[in-house]
Amino acid sequence: MARNDLKLLYQKLLKSEFDFVPIGEHSLQALYNIVQNRFPTLCDDDYLCRTNCKSGNNSPEWQHVVRKALYEMQRRQSTKAITGSQRGYWLFTGSHLSPVASDIVEVPSERVATTTYRIVRDTALSKRLKLLHGNQCQICGQSIPLPNDQTYSEAHHIRPLGEPHNGPDVEENILILCPNHHAMYDYGSIRLDLRKLNNHPDHRIDQEFINYHNTIIASA
């Protein structure tokens, strides 16, 4: 197996955005099986990471490429594959979700019809709050690991910015979340309880915005 095969596999995964994976939550092992069935000639179980890339992992190196592609999609803020409800799982959403919060915008028809993208803003305020929370989700406490010992989280405006919600860009209206919970709150699939949040003494959340989410966003 040549390095070019691994590069080709990586390119194919990113280009397809794993669109061959059924919608729902899958373990990494299940994803490996799906990818191997899709690209059998590019997935060599005998080409091991420990032998060829010295990562200390004795799993097939093509599996490392799968994980790399998933985290690259996450870095690009794709909503098709986000971290799942537990470690080692990924949630595949497809592109069928209907927007609720105004942080979700419809792409103009001249680009890609009926496709939606969530806007993930990274202002100086959100960066400060992410640092304050150590990039740990205020709901589940998860911190997404990235290369070079870095971590990743997203800032969620409880009362969304812009029309029709017109929420303010203030720390009292911001939660630090993992991508999975960010998507769930954007789409109003769950309600907020201030008492159950992982709070920080230097980051105050206003109950007014919690009430807005529960009555307007989560009930839409």
N, CA and C atoms as a LAMMPS dump frame, in Angstrom:
ITEM: TIMESTEP
0
ITEM: NUMBER OF ATOMS
660
ITEM: BOX BOUNDS ff ff ff
-5.0000000000000000e+02 5.0000000000000000e+02
-5.0000000000000000e+02 5.0000000000000000e+02
-5.0000000000000000e+02 5.0000000000000000e+02
ITEM: ATOMS id mol type element x y z
1 1 1 N 0.844 -1.2 0
2 1 2 C 0 0 0
3 1 3 C 0.878 1.248 0
4 2 1 N 0.545 2.222 -0.811
5 2 2 C 1.339 3.437 -0.935
6 2 3 C 0.704 4.58 -0.142
7 3 1 N 1.54 5.54 0.236
8 3 2 C 1.044 6.729 0.907
9 3 3 C -0.006 7.443 0.063
10 4 1 N 0.134 7.366 -1.246
11 4 2 C -0.818 8.015 -2.14
12 4 3 C -2.226 7.466 -1.952
13 5 1 N -2.323 6.163 -1.575
14 5 2 C -3.637 5.574 -1.334
15 5 3 C -4.303 6.23 -0.127
16 6 1 N -3.522 6.497 0.918
17 6 2 C -4.064 7.149 2.104
18 6 3 C -4.475 8.583 1.794
19 7 1 N -3.674 9.258 0.993
20 7 2 C -4.002 10.625 0.597
21 7 3 C -5.283 10.643 -0.225
22 8 1 N -5.433 9.676 -1.121
23 8 2 C -6.636 9.594 -1.952
24 8 3 C -7.858 9.3 -1.083
25 9 1 N -7.703 8.419 -0.108
26 9 2 C -8.818 8.114 0.801
27 9 3 C -9.246 9.364 1.556
28 10 1 N -8.284 10.12 2.064
29 10 2 C -8.568 11.356 2.798
30 10 3 C -9.333 12.344 1.912
31 11 1 N -8.883 12.492 0.673
32 11 2 C -9.54 13.409 -0.258
33 11 3 C -10.972 12.969 -0.563
34 12 1 N -11.16 11.669 -0.744
35 12 2 C -12.49 11.149 -1.049
36 12 3 C -13.448 11.347 0.125
37 13 1 N -12.948 11.154 1.334
38 13 2 C -13.791 11.324 2.512
39 13 3 C -14.227 12.78 2.669
40 14 1 N -13.291 13.708 2.487
41 14 2 C -13.637 15.12 2.627
42 14 3 C -14.554 15.584 1.495
43 15 1 N -14.291 15.115 0.282
44 15 2 C -15.117 15.524 -0.853
45 15 3 C -16.547 15.021 -0.7
46 16 1 N -16.702 13.808 -0.22
47 16 2 C -18.035 13.223 -0.068
48 16 3 C -18.711 13.686 1.226
49 17 1 N -17.913 14.193 2.195
50 17 2 C -18.41 14.54 3.525
51 17 3 C -19.147 13.361 4.161
52 18 1 N -18.664 12.149 3.88
53 18 2 C -19.229 10.927 4.441
54 18 3 C -20.715 10.783 4.091
55 19 1 N -21.12 11.251 2.901
56 19 2 C -22.538 11.21 2.552
57 19 3 C -23.061 9.787 2.346
58 20 1 N -22.177 8.801 2.364
59 20 2 C -22.581 7.402 2.232
60 20 3 C -22.896 6.774 3.593
61 21 1 N -22.672 7.531 4.68
62 21 2 C -22.953 7.031 6.027
63 21 3 C -24.415 7.305 6.369
64 22 1 N -25.169 6.318 6.821
65 22 2 C -26.579 6.536 7.174
66 22 3 C -26.733 7.582 8.267
67 23 1 N -27.808 8.358 8.216
68 23 2 C -28.093 9.354 9.238
69 23 3 C -28.289 8.658 10.582
70 24 1 N -27.704 9.228 11.628
71 24 2 C -27.806 8.661 12.966
72 24 3 C -26.448 8.648 13.642
73 25 1 N -26.393 8.082 14.845
74 25 2 C -25.152 8.049 15.627
75 25 3 C -24.443 6.716 15.424
76 26 1 N -23.13 6.789 15.168
77 26 2 C -22.347 5.592 14.884
78 26 3 C -21.07 5.601 15.715
79 27 1 N -20.661 4.442 16.187
80 27 2 C -19.367 4.32 16.845
81 27 3 C -18.275 4.392 15.79
82 28 1 N -17.051 4.668 16.233
83 28 2 C -15.925 4.707 15.3
84 28 3 C -15.741 3.363 14.604
85 29 1 N -15.922 2.27 15.361
86 29 2 C -15.748 0.951 14.752
87 29 3 C -16.771 0.724 13.651
88 30 1 N -18.008 1.166 13.875
89 30 2 C -19.032 1.035 12.84
90 30 3 C -18.674 1.883 11.626
91 31 1 N -18.112 3.076 11.871
92 31 2 C -17.704 3.948 10.764
93 31 3 C -16.568 3.316 9.971
94 32 1 N -15.621 2.68 10.683
95 32 2 C -14.535 2.008 9.982
96 32 3 C -15.091 0.955 9.019
97 33 1 N -16.065 0.191 9.485
98 33 2 C -16.651 -0.86 8.64
99 33 3 C -17.346 -0.265 7.416
100 34 1 N -18.056 0.856 7.632
101 34 2 C -18.766 1.5 6.526
102 34 3 C -17.774 2.031 5.493
103 35 1 N -16.712 2.699 5.979
104 35 2 C -15.705 3.266 5.073
105 35 3 C -14.975 2.145 4.325
106 36 1 N -14.629 1.081 5.028
107 36 2 C -13.911 -0.016 4.385
108 36 3 C -14.76 -0.689 3.319
109 37 1 N -16.066 -0.8 3.557
110 37 2 C -16.957 -1.363 2.537
111 37 3 C -17.084 -0.437 1.336
112 38 1 N -16.969 0.869 1.584
113 38 2 C -17.089 1.854 0.504
114 38 3 C -15.819 1.933 -0.325
115 39 1 N -14.651 1.889 0.362
116 39 2 C -13.369 2.035 -0.334
117 39 3 C -12.45 0.861 0.019
118 40 1 N -12.796 -0.349 -0.367
119 40 2 C -12.029 -1.525 0.055
120 40 3 C -10.582 -1.527 -0.427
121 41 1 N -10.314 -0.981 -1.603
122 41 2 C -8.943 -1.013 -2.13
123 41 3 C -8.042 0.013 -1.449
124 42 1 N -8.633 0.991 -0.743
125 42 2 C -7.845 2.044 -0.087
126 42 3 C -7.686 1.792 1.411
127 43 1 N -8.282 0.721 1.913
128 43 2 C -8.25 0.429 3.346
129 43 3 C -7.498 -0.882 3.59
130 44 1 N -6.21 -0.776 3.822
131 44 2 C -5.345 -1.939 4
132 44 3 C -5.126 -2.187 5.494
133 45 1 N -5.653 -3.31 5.997
134 45 2 C -5.529 -3.611 7.42
135 45 3 C -4.11 -3.99 7.827
136 46 1 N -3.25 -4.279 6.867
137 46 2 C -1.882 -4.687 7.184
138 46 3 C -0.911 -3.517 7.254
139 47 1 N -1.356 -2.342 6.849
140 47 2 C -0.502 -1.152 6.855
141 47 3 C -0.753 -0.424 8.177
142 48 1 N 0.085 -0.681 9.192
143 48 2 C -0.197 -0.255 10.557
144 48 3 C 0.468 1.066 10.914
145 49 1 N -0.221 1.822 11.777
146 49 2 C 0.306 3.116 12.222
147 49 3 C 1.652 2.961 12.921
148 50 1 N 1.774 1.979 13.793
149 50 2 C 3.003 1.843 14.579
150 50 3 C 4.212 1.614 13.681
151 51 1 N 4.009 0.884 12.602
152 51 2 C 5.109 0.565 11.696
153 51 3 C 5.448 1.728 10.781
154 52 1 N 4.42 2.462 10.358
155 52 2 C 4.623 3.418 9.268
156 52 3 C 4.563 4.888 9.665
157 53 1 N 3.865 5.218 10.757
158 53 2 C 3.831 6.633 11.139
159 53 3 C 4.3 6.861 12.572
160 54 1 N 4.657 5.761 13.291
161 54 2 C 5.257 5.852 14.615
162 54 3 C 4.376 6.61 15.602
163 55 1 N 3.063 6.412 15.5
164 55 2 C 2.145 7.077 16.424
165 55 3 C 2 6.322 17.73
166 56 1 N 2.529 5.1 17.756
167 56 2 C 2.36 4.279 18.942
168 56 3 C 1.076 3.486 18.93
169 57 1 N 0.278 3.654 17.891
170 57 2 C -0.983 2.943 17.768
171 57 3 C -0.817 1.822 16.751
172 58 1 N -1.271 0.632 17.096
173 58 2 C -1.061 -0.503 16.216
174 58 3 C -2.272 -0.781 15.322
175 59 1 N -3.173 0.186 15.204
176 59 2 C -4.331 0.012 14.341
177 59 3 C -3.953 0.342 12.898
178 60 1 N -4.749 -0.114 11.931
179 60 2 C -4.464 0.22 10.528
180 60 3 C -4.424 1.726 10.308
181 61 1 N -3.481 2.163 9.502
182 61 2 C -3.294 3.605 9.334
183 61 3 C -4.462 4.255 8.603
184 62 1 N -5.208 3.493 7.789
185 62 2 C -6.354 4.091 7.106
186 62 3 C -7.423 4.541 8.112
187 63 1 N -7.476 3.883 9.271
188 63 2 C -8.43 4.294 10.299
189 63 3 C -8.034 5.656 10.878
190 64 1 N -6.731 5.887 10.987
191 64 2 C -6.239 7.199 11.407
192 64 3 C -6.69 8.269 10.413
193 65 1 N -6.692 7.943 9.131
194 65 2 C -7.13 8.877 8.088
195 65 3 C -8.625 9.189 8.246
196 66 1 N -9.419 8.19 8.602
197 66 2 C -10.852 8.401 8.829
198 66 3 C -11.07 9.403 9.96
199 67 1 N -10.362 9.204 11.067
200 67 2 C -10.498 10.12 12.202
201 67 3 C -10.038 11.526 11.83
202 68 1 N -8.944 11.595 11.086
203 68 2 C -8.424 12.894 10.655
204 68 3 C -9.449 13.637 9.8
205 69 1 N -10.116 12.918 8.903
206 69 2 C -11.119 13.533 8.036
207 69 3 C -12.318 14.018 8.846
208 70 1 N -12.724 13.26 9.848
209 70 2 C -13.852 13.663 10.701
210 70 3 C -13.535 14.956 11.448
211 71 1 N -12.331 15.037 12.023
212 71 2 C -11.965 16.247 12.759
213 71 3 C -11.747 17.434 11.822
214 72 1 N -11.339 17.17 10.592
215 72 2 C -11.21 18.258 9.626
216 72 3 C -12.587 18.803 9.265
217 73 1 N -13.585 17.93 9.118
218 73 2 C -14.952 18.389 8.873
219 73 3 C -15.449 19.225 10.044
220 74 1 N -15.115 18.784 11.25
221 74 2 C -15.515 19.54 12.432
222 74 3 C -14.844 20.914 12.446
223 75 1 N -13.561 20.958 12.076
224 75 2 C -12.841 22.238 12.034
225 75 3 C -13.467 23.18 11.017
226 76 1 N -13.958 22.616 9.913
227 76 2 C -14.614 23.425 8.887
228 76 3 C -16.048 23.778 9.251
229 77 1 N -16.475 23.345 10.431
230 77 2 C -17.792 23.655 10.97
231 77 3 C -18.913 23.042 10.144
232 78 1 N -18.657 21.867 9.584
233 78 2 C -19.704 21.132 8.897
234 78 3 C -20.671 20.572 9.921
235 79 1 N -21.971 20.586 9.603
236 79 2 C -22.974 20.036 10.509
237 79 3 C -23.387 18.624 10.112
238 80 1 N -22.784 18.077 9.054
239 80 2 C -23.165 16.73 8.614
240 80 3 C -22.632 15.653 9.535
241 81 1 N -21.476 15.915 10.167
242 81 2 C -20.896 14.957 11.112
243 81 3 C -20.407 15.718 12.333
244 82 1 N -21.027 15.474 13.476
245 82 2 C -20.646 16.141 14.712
246 82 3 C -20.439 15.082 15.79
247 83 1 N -19.722 15.444 16.844
248 83 2 C -19.451 14.481 17.897
249 83 3 C -20.753 14.009 18.53
250 84 1 N -20.788 12.724 18.868
251 84 2 C -22.01 12.118 19.377
252 84 3 C -22.218 12.304 20.863
253 85 1 N -23.14 11.528 21.427
254 85 2 C -23.543 11.681 22.822
255 85 3 C -22.525 11.099 23.794
256 86 1 N -21.585 10.307 23.304
257 86 2 C -20.553 9.743 24.163
258 86 3 C -19.243 9.642 23.391
259 87 1 N -18.154 9.493 24.13
260 87 2 C -16.823 9.46 23.529
261 87 3 C -16.721 8.321 22.513
262 88 1 N -16.135 8.621 21.355
263 88 2 C -15.953 7.599 20.331
264 88 3 C -17.142 7.421 19.414
265 89 1 N -18.129 8.303 19.518
266 89 2 C -19.309 8.232 18.655
267 89 3 C -19.446 9.525 17.857
268 90 1 N -20.002 9.394 16.64
269 90 2 C -20.237 10.549 15.775
270 90 3 C -21.693 10.54 15.316
271 91 1 N -22.294 11.734 15.298
272 91 2 C -23.68 11.875 14.871
273 91 3 C -23.709 12.442 13.455
274 92 1 N -24.332 11.704 12.541
275 92 2 C -24.46 12.138 11.15
276 92 3 C -25.879 12.653 10.939
277 93 1 N -25.97 13.955 10.587
278 93 2 C -27.27 14.625 10.531
279 93 3 C -27.853 14.697 9.136
280 94 1 N -27.026 14.527 8.087
281 94 2 C -27.518 14.77 6.739
282 94 3 C -27.713 16.266 6.529
283 95 1 N -28.54 16.649 5.578
284 95 2 C -28.794 18.078 5.306
285 95 3 C -30.283 18.37 5.3
286 96 1 N -31.062 17.559 6.032
287 96 2 C -32.506 17.685 6.001
288 96 3 C -33.066 18.534 7.121
289 97 1 N -32.202 19.012 8.052
290 97 2 C -32.692 19.696 9.227
291 97 3 C -33.293 21.044 8.88
292 98 1 N -34.39 21.409 9.544
293 98 2 C -35.064 22.685 9.304
294 98 3 C -34.551 23.723 10.281
295 99 1 N -34.159 24.907 9.834
296 99 2 C -33.614 25.925 10.724
297 99 3 C -34.665 26.519 11.639
298 100 1 N -34.268 26.828 12.871
299 100 2 C -35.13 27.518 13.819
300 100 3 C -34.476 28.811 14.244
301 101 1 N -33.283 28.705 14.848
302 101 2 C -32.589 29.898 15.304
303 101 3 C -32.005 30.656 14.121
304 102 1 N -31.814 31.979 14.293
305 102 2 C -31.308 32.767 13.177
306 102 3 C -29.82 32.592 12.968
307 103 1 N -29.141 31.815 13.835
308 103 2 C -27.753 31.454 13.579
309 103 3 C -27.667 30.415 12.476
310 104 1 N -28.818 29.96 11.959
311 104 2 C -28.883 29.003 10.866
312 104 3 C -29.448 29.745 9.671
313 105 1 N -28.72 29.778 8.579
314 105 2 C -29.158 30.563 7.434
315 105 3 C -29.229 29.699 6.193
316 106 1 N -30.162 30 5.311
317 106 2 C -30.287 29.254 4.071
318 106 3 C -29.292 29.769 3.05
319 107 1 N -28.578 28.874 2.426
320 107 2 C -27.611 29.239 1.407
321 107 3 C -28.362 29.7 0.161
322 108 1 N -27.965 30.811 -0.488
323 108 2 C -28.637 31.267 -1.705
324 108 3 C -28.73 30.163 -2.742
325 109 1 N -29.82 30.178 -3.519
326 109 2 C -30.091 29.086 -4.445
327 109 3 C -29.049 28.964 -5.545
328 110 1 N -28.338 30.068 -5.836
329 110 2 C -27.334 29.959 -6.884
330 110 3 C -26.113 29.173 -6.431
331 111 1 N -25.994 28.931 -5.125
332 111 2 C -24.866 28.131 -4.63
333 111 3 C -25.269 26.667 -4.486
334 112 1 N -26.078 26.371 -3.475
335 112 2 C -26.546 25.004 -3.281
336 112 3 C -27.974 25.088 -2.77
337 113 1 N -28.939 24.646 -3.534
338 113 2 C -30.337 24.794 -3.167
339 113 3 C -30.671 23.952 -1.951
340 114 1 N -31.498 24.508 -1.072
341 114 2 C -32.089 23.852 0.103
342 114 3 C -31.055 23.341 1.109
343 115 1 N -29.828 23.798 1.018
344 115 2 C -28.812 23.401 1.989
345 115 3 C -28.717 24.466 3.07
346 116 1 N -28.482 24.06 4.331
347 116 2 C -28.375 25.023 5.41
348 116 3 C -27.024 24.926 6.08
349 117 1 N -26.559 26.069 6.612
350 117 2 C -25.29 26.123 7.328
351 117 3 C -25.495 26.887 8.624
352 118 1 N -24.912 26.372 9.739
353 118 2 C -24.914 27.116 10.972
354 118 3 C -23.728 28.064 10.973
355 119 1 N -23.971 29.296 11.429
356 119 2 C -22.894 30.276 11.521
357 119 3 C -22.268 30.173 12.905
358 120 1 N -20.999 29.841 12.974
359 120 2 C -20.288 29.755 14.243
360 120 3 C -19.365 30.96 14.342
361 121 1 N -19.736 31.916 15.184
362 121 2 C -18.963 33.142 15.308
363 121 3 C -17.861 32.956 16.343
364 122 1 N -16.732 33.61 16.129
365 122 2 C -15.607 33.488 17.051
366 122 3 C -15.051 34.877 17.315
367 123 1 N -15.801 35.687 18.091
368 123 2 C -15.394 37.043 18.404
369 123 3 C -14.423 37.036 19.579
370 124 1 N -13.904 38.223 19.89
371 124 2 C -13.005 38.341 21.037
372 124 3 C -13.716 37.928 22.318
373 125 1 N -15.014 38.263 22.421
374 125 2 C -15.786 37.894 23.606
375 125 3 C -15.923 36.382 23.721
376 126 1 N -16.281 35.727 22.626
377 126 2 C -16.449 34.277 22.675
378 126 3 C -15.116 33.586 22.95
379 127 1 N -14.03 34.108 22.392
380 127 2 C -12.714 33.519 22.654
381 127 3 C -12.362 33.615 24.138
382 128 1 N -12.702 34.764 24.765
383 128 2 C -12.418 34.924 26.193
384 128 3 C -13.217 33.93 27.028
385 129 1 N -14.481 33.741 26.667
386 129 2 C -15.323 32.814 27.422
387 129 3 C -14.883 31.365 27.21
388 130 1 N -14.451 31.04 25.988
389 130 2 C -13.934 29.688 25.734
390 130 3 C -12.705 29.417 26.599
391 131 1 N -11.831 30.405 26.692
392 131 2 C -10.63 30.267 27.514
393 131 3 C -11.015 30.116 28.981
394 132 1 N -12.024 30.886 29.411
395 132 2 C -12.48 30.839 30.797
396 132 3 C -12.972 29.44 31.164
397 133 1 N -13.677 28.804 30.223
398 133 2 C -14.244 27.47 30.461
399 133 3 C -13.307 26.34 30.027
400 134 1 N -12.128 26.698 29.545
401 134 2 C -11.195 25.673 29.095
402 134 3 C -11.725 24.873 27.925
403 135 1 N -12.551 25.512 27.083
404 135 2 C -13.175 24.857 25.925
405 135 3 C -14.042 23.662 26.311
406 136 1 N -14.525 23.626 27.546
407 136 2 C -15.385 22.537 27.992
408 136 3 C -16.85 22.933 27.863
409 137 1 N -17.635 22.044 27.315
410 137 2 C -19.06 22.278 27.109
411 137 3 C -19.751 22.506 28.455
412 138 1 N -20.599 23.539 28.53
413 138 2 C -21.309 23.835 29.771
414 138 3 C -22.469 22.875 30.018
415 139 1 N -22.735 22.004 29.061
416 139 2 C -23.792 21.001 29.244
417 139 3 C -23.19 19.658 29.658
418 140 1 N -22.26 19.147 28.867
419 140 2 C -21.738 17.799 29.108
420 140 3 C -20.302 17.785 29.63
421 141 1 N -19.633 18.935 29.603
422 141 2 C -18.261 19.01 30.091
423 141 3 C -17.226 18.516 29.103
424 142 1 N -17.667 18.142 27.884
425 142 2 C -16.735 17.589 26.9
426 142 3 C -15.899 18.687 26.261
427 143 1 N -14.644 18.375 26.017
428 143 2 C -13.737 19.259 25.297
429 143 3 C -13.203 18.494 24.095
430 144 1 N -13.378 19.015 22.895
431 144 2 C -12.996 18.309 21.674
432 144 3 C -11.482 18.405 21.476
433 145 1 N -10.772 17.274 21.448
434 145 2 C -9.316 17.315 21.265
435 145 3 C -8.947 17.575 19.813
436 146 1 N -7.956 18.421 19.614
437 146 2 C -7.422 18.738 18.293
438 146 3 C -5.929 18.416 18.283
439 147 1 N -5.3 18.423 17.107
440 147 2 C -3.852 18.199 17.055
441 147 3 C -3.083 19.249 17.858
442 148 1 N -1.862 18.94 18.202
443 148 2 C -0.966 19.846 18.931
444 148 3 C -1.491 20.182 20.317
445 149 1 N -2.229 19.23 20.937
446 149 2 C -2.725 19.397 22.305
447 149 3 C -3.697 20.569 22.448
448 150 1 N -4.339 20.972 21.368
449 150 2 C -5.341 22.028 21.43
450 150 3 C -6.729 21.42 21.6
451 151 1 N -7.69 22.247 22.025
452 151 2 C -9.068 21.794 22.184
453 151 3 C -10.009 22.751 21.461
454 152 1 N -11.243 22.295 21.282
455 152 2 C -12.198 23.067 20.476
456 152 3 C -13.559 23.108 21.15
457 153 1 N -14.219 24.262 21.086
458 153 2 C -15.594 24.423 21.545
459 153 3 C -16.244 25.499 20.688
460 154 1 N -17.534 25.736 20.895
461 154 2 C -18.251 26.747 20.127
462 154 3 C -19.064 27.638 21.06
463 155 1 N -19.217 28.907 20.666
464 155 2 C -20.003 29.863 21.448
465 155 3 C -21.418 29.917 20.88
466 156 1 N -22.401 29.719 21.742
467 156 2 C -23.811 29.708 21.329
468 156 3 C -24.537 30.899 21.94
469 157 1 N -25.2 31.692 21.105
470 157 2 C -26.032 32.784 21.607
471 157 3 C -27.411 32.225 21.955
472 158 1 N -27.754 32.277 23.218
473 158 2 C -29.002 31.675 23.701
474 158 3 C -30.196 32.326 23.013
475 159 1 N -30.257 33.643 23.054
476 159 2 C -31.214 34.382 22.219
477 159 3 C -30.454 34.784 20.966
478 160 1 N -30.752 34.163 19.816
479 160 2 C -29.92 34.324 18.617
480 160 3 C -29.791 35.773 18.155
481 161 1 N -28.649 36.059 17.538
482 161 2 C -28.401 37.373 16.961
483 161 3 C -29.239 37.564 15.699
484 162 1 N -29.507 38.806 15.334
485 162 2 C -30.177 39.111 14.071
486 162 3 C -31.671 38.85 14.105
487 163 1 N -32.313 39.174 12.974
488 163 2 C -33.758 38.984 12.839
489 163 3 C -34.114 37.508 12.844
490 164 1 N -35.232 37.11 13.44
491 164 2 C -36.216 37.956 14.13
492 164 3 C -35.984 38.045 15.628
493 165 1 N -34.891 37.429 16.142
494 165 2 C -34.718 37.329 17.59
495 165 3 C -34.02 38.539 18.194
496 166 1 N -33.051 39.098 17.46
497 166 2 C -32.349 40.318 17.874
498 166 3 C -31.714 40.197 19.261
499 167 1 N -31.063 39.066 19.494
500 167 2 C -30.378 38.883 20.765
501 167 3 C -29.087 39.69 20.823
502 168 1 N -28.649 40.093 22.02
503 168 2 C -27.424 40.888 22.159
504 168 3 C -26.179 40.01 22.189
505 169 1 N -25.059 40.56 21.748
506 169 2 C -23.78 39.855 21.786
507 169 3 C -23.083 40.201 23.096
508 170 1 N -23.612 39.653 24.201
509 170 2 C -23.075 39.898 25.537
510 170 3 C -22.847 38.548 26.212
511 171 1 N -21.961 38.522 27.216
512 171 2 C -21.617 37.238 27.818
513 171 3 C -22.796 36.592 28.538
514 172 1 N -23.762 37.401 29.002
515 172 2 C -24.939 36.849 29.674
516 172 3 C -25.825 36.051 28.718
517 173 1 N -25.588 36.23 27.403
518 173 2 C -26.392 35.569 26.373
519 173 3 C -25.602 34.484 25.644
520 174 1 N -24.46 34.097 26.185
521 174 2 C -23.578 33.147 25.491
522 174 3 C -23.333 31.903 26.354
523 175 1 N -23.402 30.751 25.714
524 175 2 C -22.993 29.492 26.328
525 175 3 C -21.813 28.932 25.545
526 176 1 N -20.9 28.268 26.231
527 176 2 C -19.808 27.561 25.58
528 176 3 C -20.213 26.093 25.488
529 177 1 N -20.298 25.578 24.253
530 177 2 C -20.847 24.247 24.024
531 177 3 C -19.951 23.422 23.105
532 178 1 N -20.091 22.117 23.179
533 178 2 C -19.502 21.233 22.173
534 178 3 C -20.342 21.347 20.9
535 179 1 N -19.821 20.984 19.739
536 179 2 C -20.589 21.114 18.495
537 179 3 C -21.918 20.363 18.525
538 180 1 N -21.949 19.22 19.199
539 180 2 C -23.182 18.433 19.262
540 180 3 C -24.291 19.201 19.977
541 181 1 N -23.997 19.708 21.173
542 181 2 C -25.008 20.455 21.915
543 181 3 C -25.307 21.808 21.262
544 182 1 N -24.322 22.397 20.597
545 182 2 C -24.578 23.654 19.882
546 182 3 C -25.65 23.446 18.82
547 183 1 N -25.525 22.382 18.041
548 183 2 C -26.517 22.091 17.01
549 183 3 C -27.88 21.805 17.628
550 184 1 N -27.914 21.068 18.723
551 184 2 C -29.182 20.727 19.372
552 184 3 C -29.907 21.971 19.87
553 185 1 N -29.162 22.927 20.425
554 185 2 C -29.798 24.149 20.915
555 185 3 C -30.163 25.09 19.779
556 186 1 N -29.359 25.132 18.725
557 186 2 C -29.715 25.939 17.554
558 186 3 C -31.048 25.495 16.97
559 187 1 N -31.253 24.187 16.944
560 187 2 C -32.475 23.647 16.352
561 187 3 C -33.606 23.486 17.364
562 188 1 N -33.377 23.923 18.599
563 188 2 C -34.436 23.914 19.6
564 188 3 C -34.889 22.534 20.004
565 189 1 N -34.004 21.542 19.939
566 189 2 C -34.406 20.17 20.241
567 189 3 C -34.445 19.885 21.739
568 190 1 N -33.796 20.721 22.554
569 190 2 C -33.823 20.539 24.003
570 190 3 C -33.941 21.89 24.697
571 191 1 N -34.442 21.861 25.94
572 191 2 C -34.628 23.068 26.733
573 191 3 C -33.411 23.304 27.627
574 192 1 N -33.312 24.514 28.15
575 192 2 C -32.191 24.893 29.009
576 192 3 C -32.633 24.98 30.462
577 193 1 N -31.764 24.559 31.371
578 193 2 C -31.984 24.695 32.809
579 193 3 C -30.721 25.293 33.409
580 194 1 N -30.827 26.535 33.866
581 194 2 C -29.665 27.265 34.373
582 194 3 C -28.993 26.521 35.518
583 195 1 N -29.777 25.796 36.323
584 195 2 C -29.229 25.098 37.482
585 195 3 C -28.359 23.91 37.087
586 196 1 N -28.559 23.39 35.879
587 196 2 C -27.823 22.199 35.449
588 196 3 C -26.606 22.52 34.586
589 197 1 N -26.347 23.804 34.352
590 197 2 C -25.194 24.198 33.544
591 197 3 C -23.904 24.097 34.348
592 198 1 N -22.805 23.85 33.652
593 198 2 C -21.48 23.935 34.272
594 198 3 C -21.074 25.408 34.279
595 199 1 N -21.423 26.101 35.343
596 199 2 C -21.219 27.543 35.416
597 199 3 C -19.832 27.907 35.934
598 200 1 N -19.411 29.121 35.611
599 200 2 C -18.15 29.673 36.097
600 200 3 C -18.462 30.974 36.828
601 201 1 N -17.833 31.224 37.974
602 201 2 C -18.158 32.437 38.747
603 201 3 C -17.916 33.737 37.989
604 202 1 N -17.058 33.702 36.988
605 202 2 C -16.778 34.918 36.215
606 202 3 C -17.563 34.991 34.904
607 203 1 N -18.533 34.103 34.76
608 203 2 C -19.378 34.114 33.554
609 203 3 C -20.831 33.947 33.987
610 204 1 N -21.551 35.05 33.998
611 204 2 C -22.941 35.044 34.448
612 204 3 C -23.879 34.856 33.265
613 205 1 N -24.803 33.895 33.393
614 205 2 C -25.833 33.672 32.38
615 205 3 C -27.135 34.291 32.88
616 206 1 N -27.805 35.072 32.041
617 206 2 C -29.044 35.747 32.433
618 206 3 C -30.243 34.82 32.221
619 207 1 N -31.046 34.649 33.269
620 207 2 C -32.225 33.788 33.188
621 207 3 C -33.202 34.269 32.12
622 208 1 N -33.17 35.564 31.824
623 208 2 C -34.053 36.119 30.787
624 208 3 C -33.835 35.428 29.447
625 209 1 N -32.574 35.174 29.101
626 209 2 C -32.262 34.533 27.825
627 209 3 C -32.604 33.041 27.858
628 210 1 N -32.427 32.421 29.027
629 210 2 C -32.833 31.029 29.187
630 210 3 C -34.33 30.895 28.926
631 211 1 N -35.119 31.807 29.519
632 211 2 C -36.566 31.778 29.334
633 211 3 C -36.935 31.982 27.863
634 212 1 N -36.193 32.853 27.184
635 212 2 C -36.475 33.099 25.77
636 212 3 C -36.256 31.83 24.957
637 213 1 N -35.147 31.149 25.226
638 213 2 C -34.879 29.897 24.502
639 213 3 C -35.993 28.884 24.731
640 214 1 N -36.403 28.717 25.978
641 214 2 C -37.38 27.687 26.307
642 214 3 C -38.769 27.987 25.768
643 215 1 N -39.126 29.276 25.663
644 215 2 C -40.464 29.628 25.21
645 215 3 C -40.557 29.914 23.708
646 216 1 N -39.452 30.36 23.102
647 216 2 C -39.479 30.74 21.682
648 216 3 C -38.757 29.737 20.799
649 217 1 N -37.517 29.391 21.149
650 217 2 C -36.701 28.52 20.293
651 217 3 C -37.113 27.059 20.459
652 218 1 N -37.156 26.577 21.71
653 218 2 C -37.417 25.169 21.944
654 218 3 C -38.874 24.786 21.728
655 219 1 N -39.758 25.777 21.657
656 219 2 C -41.172 25.46 21.464
657 219 3 C -41.629 25.693 20.03
658 220 1 N -40.672 26.084 19.138
659 220 2 C -41.054 26.413 17.755
660 220 3 C -41.472 25.157 17
